Structures are given as structure tokens and as C-alpha cells.
């Protein structure tokens, strides 16, 4: 009789340990997925801010025939760096970061009687 009790207790301890390990593994995987989703959301929000800033810079360029050094909106702020200006062609970089991520958009535009975007590319 004593051996059956010992086997039952040992089996229950092994099963409890296995269930505990599986539970901890599932919890850690869930935390990792939540962190990944949060990072993805923050990255997408920053991309949206940079897109909005780039559109504001294009509007400013169209109205004033020059570039601002920065753009601020309620959602965030961006810096603007002129890379090349030759005649009616403008190439500039719009950037923003939130400490964790940095997003950049390089735009080449022609400003004649109307403003036309030649290239719009996301860069590292």
C-alpha cells in the first residue's frame, strides 16, 4: 500500500510541474506577442506622423518656395533637411523619432507653376 501512495504523489508532482512549465511558457509567449504588437503600433503611429509632416512640408514648399527646418503638429514633430536644391527641383528628408523608432521620408519634388512630387521613398 505504501508504494502506491508514493507513486500517486510522485505522479501528481510530475504532472503539476509539467503543467506549471507549460503555463509559464504560454504566459511568456503572450507577453512577447503583446510587446511585439505594441512596438508595431508605435512604429505605425510614427510613420503616420512622418507622412503628415511630409505633406505639410510639401504644402509649405508650394506656398512659400522654401522649406521649414521643422514641422510641428498635435501628433508630433519632424525635422526637415534640405539635401539638394537645383532650379525647380527640391530633394529633402523629413524625419521623426520617438526614442525607440526613427522614420525618414526622402522626397524629390519639382516646383514650377504647380508642385509635383517626383519621388517619395521611406529610407532607413
Secondary structure, DSSP 8 states (H G I E B T S, - for coil): -HHHHHHHHHHHHHHHHHHHHHHHHHHHHHHHHHHHHHHHHHHHHHHHHHHHHHHHHHHHHHHHSS--SEEE-SS-EEEEEEEEEETTEEEEEEEEE-SS-EEEEEEEEEESSSEEEEEEEEE-
